Amino acid sequence: QGHHVDKLRISYKREGDGFQCDALCNDGYAFAFYFRNEPPPKVYIDQGLSPLHARVMALFDKLSSKFHRCGMDNLYNSARFCKHVYNHPNKILVHGVARRNGRGIPTSVLQDEITNKKEQGKVRGTVKASELVGDPDCPGLVAVSIYDTKPVHFLSMRCDAIKWIEKERLVYDKSKNKTIKLKFLRLNVTEEYNFGMGHVDMADQLRNHYRFDHWLRNYKWWHSLFWWGFQVMLVNSYIVYCRVIEQAGGKPITHYEYHKACALAWIDPENYGCEGDGYKTPSDNENDMSTLSSGSSDLRKPRFSNAALDPRNGSLKNRLNRN
């Protein structure tokens, strides 16, 4: 909704038009983000980087340690960017798929797509690889291509070996009329990309599970930004909560129960808020492990009335307290 000057036309996503940002996530936790309507950092633009890559470099500035591994899709990945990222003070190692044109893939690794189905069977599984040697500013850059249903090209700074991995999956066998295990081979570079990517998608998925701005009309442009950031903080807090509980040897509550407990605590902090000093791990009290709960079900709640809604002395005065 609206015609804000920074709103982007987004025709390739189901979400529709709005504000876009580049995000750095891990297991669904949004560590840092940079909105695309904001001007990119000039220090990286002066180095010859594109606005897209300059924003990503600014995200890497937020890291507090070196040699993080970051997976990227073909929008970001290129040989030139791999070199810039490795020479970042935090020495980031990137990997991911890359577009075949203009991204630094060597011609010896490029594979053309074949449309003839009979000829596809002859080239399927073909692997080509090349390593950059002799550049101390970009050591270990590997370009790999594999022909699956079509050619897929990779660029990686964290490839120690290229090998086939034996995998299994369940398939239905018509001759035996039952489901059996089928063994197949997958390239380790593909395996690493498939299971090392998706952290940003995971963060979006967790946020979309119980998002409440579907039914909120954003009369002001900043409402959408506020509710997005609010729900990102909810997801981040839930992930931290799960890690703390699991490290303490407990079982965390579900995502739904966590949202419900937070909502009830905000609506009625007297009956649903934290008691005492808040959460205690089993190491604090081994005999009594407290977790978030929705309160006592047999507690009698106040009824709606003029007296209950009195802003000074009413039992429901907290609902009207806007401070």
KAQUITA-V936348 format. One line per field, one symbol per residue. psi: psi as a letter, one per 40 degrees, with the letter a starting at -180 (. if undefined). A space follows every 50 residues. Layout:
psi = ???
This chain:
psi = iifidehihgeeiddaiahiihihihfehhdiihheeihihdddddeeii dddddddddddeieiifihhhiaeddhiddddddddeideghhiiiiiid heeehidedhhihhdhddddddehehhiiihhieheegiehhhiihhbdi hhhihhefhdihiihhiiihihhddefihihhiiihhdddddddeeaedd dddddddedfieedehhgdidedddddddddddddddddddddddddeea hiiidddddddddddddgdddeiiibeahhidddgdehhiihieihdehh iiihidddehedeiefdddehe.
